[in-house]
Amino acid sequence: MPRSIVAFLTYALLLLAGLGLTLGPIVEQATAAPVTLQGVVWMALIAACIFTITLVFQRKEAARGFAIGLCTILIPAGPLIALTFGNWLPGLPPIALSLLLIRGLRGAAARAWLVEP
């Protein structure tokens, strides 16, 4: 398994764990309103993450596109973190990680690994 795929799976599993750990307040909101925008977005992210991980484990060609899409979630986080802290430096690591993951997933090793139709 190429390093870029291992790096993506690590990122995706950490993202899934983070989404799961922050699900508590969203479930508490369900007592007031059964459907909230935040709940719908969280469930869509969890579903996309699980679906992408499944495709990568099955070595499907479509996994590359879904994986690159899942990596782009970090790109808006960089400016948001930078604006929150009032400094541009804390916003760089998420953007750099996202770009490195995308570069790795676009490489020849990842293409050779994800070959199943």
C-alpha positions as CSV (number, residue, x, y, z in Angstrom):
1,M,0.0,0.0,0.0
2,P,1.5,3.4,-1.0
3,R,2.4,5.9,1.6
4,S,-0.1,8.4,0.2
5,I,-2.9,5.9,0.7
6,V,-1.8,5.2,4.2
7,A,-1.6,9.0,4.9
8,F,-5.0,9.5,3.5
9,L,-6.5,6.6,5.5
10,T,-4.9,8.0,8.7
11,Y,-6.4,11.4,7.9
12,A,-9.8,10.0,7.1
13,L,-10.0,7.8,10.2
14,L,-8.9,10.7,12.4
15,L,-11.5,12.9,10.7
16,L,-14.1,10.2,11.4
17,A,-13.1,10.0,15.0
18,G,-13.3,13.7,15.4
19,L,-16.7,13.9,13.8
20,G,-17.9,11.1,16.1
21,L,-16.5,12.8,19.3
22,T,-18.2,16.1,18.4
23,L,-21.5,14.4,17.7
24,G,-22.8,14.8,21.3
25,P,-24.0,18.4,21.1
26,I,-25.6,17.7,17.7
27,V,-27.6,14.8,19.2
28,E,-28.6,17.1,22.1
29,Q,-30.0,19.6,19.6
30,A,-32.3,16.9,18.3
31,T,-34.5,17.2,21.3
32,A,-35.4,20.8,20.4
33,A,-35.6,20.3,16.6
34,P,-35.5,16.9,14.9
35,V,-33.7,18.3,11.8
36,T,-31.0,21.0,12.0
37,L,-28.6,22.2,9.4
38,Q,-25.6,21.3,11.6
39,G,-26.9,17.8,12.1
40,V,-27.5,17.3,8.3
41,V,-24.0,18.6,7.5
42,W,-22.4,16.3,10.2
43,M,-24.3,13.3,9.0
44,A,-23.3,14.0,5.4
45,L,-19.6,14.3,6.4
46,I,-19.7,11.1,8.3
47,A,-21.4,9.3,5.4
48,A,-18.9,10.7,2.9
49,C,-16.0,9.7,5.1
50,I,-17.2,6.1,5.6
51,F,-18.0,5.7,2.0
52,T,-14.6,7.0,0.9
53,I,-12.7,4.8,3.3
54,T,-14.7,1.8,2.0
55,L,-13.8,2.6,-1.6
56,V,-10.1,3.0,-0.7
57,F,-10.1,-0.4,1.0
58,Q,-11.7,-1.9,-2.0
59,R,-9.1,-0.2,-4.3
60,K,-11.7,1.3,-6.5
61,E,-10.8,3.9,-9.2
62,A,-13.6,6.2,-7.9
63,A,-11.9,6.4,-4.5
64,R,-9.3,8.9,-5.8
65,G,-11.9,11.5,-6.6
66,F,-13.8,11.0,-3.4
67,A,-10.5,11.0,-1.4
68,I,-9.4,14.3,-3.0
69,G,-12.8,15.8,-2.3
70,L,-12.5,14.7,1.4
71,C,-9.1,16.3,1.6
72,T,-10.4,19.6,0.4
73,I,-12.4,19.9,3.7
74,L,-9.2,21.3,5.3
75,I,-8.6,24.1,2.8
76,P,-11.4,26.4,4.3
77,A,-10.2,25.5,7.8
78,G,-6.9,27.3,7.3
79,P,-8.3,30.9,6.8
80,L,-10.9,30.2,9.5
81,I,-8.2,29.3,12.0
82,A,-6.1,32.3,10.9
83,L,-9.0,34.7,11.4
84,T,-9.9,33.2,14.7
85,F,-6.5,33.5,16.2
86,G,-5.7,36.8,14.4
87,N,-2.5,35.4,13.0
88,W,-1.9,33.7,9.6
89,L,0.6,31.1,11.0
90,P,-1.8,28.7,12.7
91,G,-3.8,28.5,9.5
92,L,-1.0,27.1,7.4
93,P,-0.8,23.5,8.7
94,P,-4.3,22.5,7.6
95,I,-3.8,23.9,4.2
96,A,-0.3,22.3,3.9
97,L,-1.7,18.9,5.0
98,S,-4.5,19.2,2.5
99,L,-2.2,20.1,-0.4
100,L,0.2,17.3,0.5
101,L,-2.6,14.7,0.7
102,I,-4.0,15.9,-2.7
103,R,-0.5,15.8,-4.2
104,G,0.0,12.2,-2.9
105,L,-3.4,11.0,-4.1
106,R,-2.7,12.4,-7.6
107,G,0.6,10.6,-7.8
108,A,1.5,7.5,-9.8
109,A,1.6,5.2,-6.8
110,A,-1.9,6.0,-5.7
111,R,-3.2,5.6,-9.3
112,A,-1.5,2.2,-9.5
113,W,-3.0,1.2,-6.2
114,L,-6.6,2.3,-7.0
115,V,-7.2,0.3,-10.2
116,E,-10.4,-1.7,-9.6
117,P,-13.3,-0.6,-11.8
